[in-house]
């Protein structure tokens, strides 16, 4: 499931949308958990019909690791995105810098699972998380590609993965964390302001934990869970986000270009 800014929670990498920033088309595309599991060779996420389009398991792995799909992921995708709602804050994915401006937190955070209040590598946001994600992706693509799991043993992260990369992929990391969706309202509403303050955002928007019948807003809209498994809800959220982005006079496009430096 992808929205503007990209929260992926489907077995495939669907393109996200673009906004217009100072006349430039800007694509924000974020990795979901399924993208990572595909690199870890979880065969339950892959249909036989998909393998046939590549010709074989080995050919598919080659395209994902060193071919055009792998190159697109390395170039265009990040783990998380910070989307400013006012041009004065800079282009999308500009790191938050503490400021007394009333607009300092006029931005949205997008991530697949969630940014845990105890995840130690969340700042500077979003570059620190994305640097770790880029490093892990490089190692996943570089290693000798293991056979699919199942039926073969689960390969785990590459042997040269460091502690930060293990924490990124751990249950408290941004790909797996479910606390914002599952913890009691009283608990998350006490914790959310500190995370918003550190990330320079007004809302955390995430998927991963399905709610099935509706999008869920918690703590006065500071937490938004959008994994409903319902495409019509996605279209509704997309319209809401387009309205929120009128500062940028956005147009909607398919994701194709890298975010400008």
Buried (B, 14 or more C-beta within 10 A) or exposed (E): BBBBBBBBBBBBBBBBBBBBBEEEBBBBBBBBBBBBBBBBBBBEBBEEEEBEEBEEBEEBBBBBBBBEBBEBBEEBBBBBBBBBBEEEBBBBBBBBEEEEEEEBBBBBBBBBBBBBBEBEBBBBBBBBBBBBBBBBBEBBBEBEBBBBBEEEEEBEBBEEBBEBBBBBBBEBBBBBBBBBBEBEEEEBBEBBEEBBEBBBBBBBBBBBBBBEEEBBEBBEEBBBBBBBBBEEBBEBBBEBBBEBBEBBEBEEBEBEBEBEE
